[in-house]
Amino acid sequence: MRPLIQTNGNEKQANIMIRKSTINRTIELMFILFGIWPGTSCVLLRRTFWLVTIVIVQYCHYRYLITHFYSDDLFNLMDCLSSLLAYAKVMSKLVIFWLNQRKFVETLAMVAEDWEDNANNELGMRETICKAKLSDRITNAIITLHTLSAIAYSTRAILAEVDINDRASELLYVHKVEIPFNVNTQRTYKTILTAQFVYVIMGSWAAGAVNSLLLTLILHIGGQMEIVCCWLRDHASQENEKKQEKSDVTTGKIVKRHQKIIDLSKNVENLYTHIALLQFASNTIMICSLAFLIVSAIGTPDAVEQIMRSLLFYAITNLEAFMFCFAGEYLRNKSKAVGVAAYNCAWYNLKPEDSRLLLFVILRSQKQLALTVGKMTDLSLEYFASIMNASGSYLSVMLAMQ
């Protein structure tokens, strides 16, 4: 059997052949399914399908809320509200990506250009592939967790034996919805349950894929910043000008790479700032609603079943908020690290014109890169803590109203 890698030079070529993009294949397939990925066929048909079906699902949720708004069963109302907000988040994410298709294409082109720039640089390719593999593991974990959450949320309704002729109680569905037509046969009821189950899973995939893409792009940006930091340390520490002249990395190249990173970060910010605004506006309500469901279920006859149904959903909602805040914190710290590396490098070993170029890196790093919530506030772990505090306050009020 012929070995895949024989020499150091062939090793770089093999890495390029193995991997050419940071974007996980799973994300690409999900985005093709939801009409987001560019260059695919029947995009308009897929977008129309998802838009129409989500509107229908939301309509059924609204009918349930209006019908049962004055009922005493606050548990079912909170259950319906949480699923309604979950679908609203999915719809907003898809629509925002559809409207920002050009910005998304530019972002993909920038990522591909980074791979091309690092093709002949051992340090750059190693760091880029390392971040790509890490994003693969995170993406697979997120999609798996979203799938398990959807299954756990739907299992109670799918496995329940419901008699369609027994009108003493309302029919059990995956979500609390009011169907706009009469369900008279067992086959119709099972068809609706199956369609709900499939739709819940696919909706969870949409949410997971969009969140995974954010982490993938942020990790890629962080990897490129680490490359710039290494270049600054190694390039400025050369012992003499001859070694600097022989090096492939120049001060001008460092400045240009840093500017590319800033442009890519701005593209990601423009893609996700409005998603983050809708995400956190709904997540605060969803977190306290789901926590209310879990706390209210304690002591009831079917407590274990109700808690297990909502626990994974609650964990996913918290995880989404944490991922956005962690991405903002990570991006800000990496941006700060570039400025520190430029400030601490051995600039006195460089030519005067090269050392002056480093001032551009320091100046640009003083305005740290960040992800924002609707251009209003920066995402950070401190902001995540404030969201949890607000959700806890709302939860205490709802428990007092019960």
Secondary structure by P-SEA (a helix, b strand, c coil): cccccccaaaaaaaaaaaccccccaaaaaaaaaacccccccaaaaaaaaaaaaaaaaaaaaaaaaaaaccccaaaaaaaaaaaaaaaaaaaaaaaaaaaaaaaaaaaaaaaaaaaaaacccaaaaaaaaaaaaaaaaaaaaaaaaaaaaaaaaccccccccccccccccccccccbbbbccccccaaaaaaaaaaaaaaaaaaaaaaaaaaaaaaaaaaaaaaaaaaaaaaaaaaaacccaaaaaaccccaaaaaaaaaaaaaaaaaaaaacaaaaaaaaaaaaaaaaaaaaaaaaaccccaaaaaaaacaaaaaaaaaaaaaaaaaaaaaaaaaaaaaaaaaacccccccaaaaaaaaaaaaaacccccccccccccccaaaaaaaaaaaaaaaaaaaaac
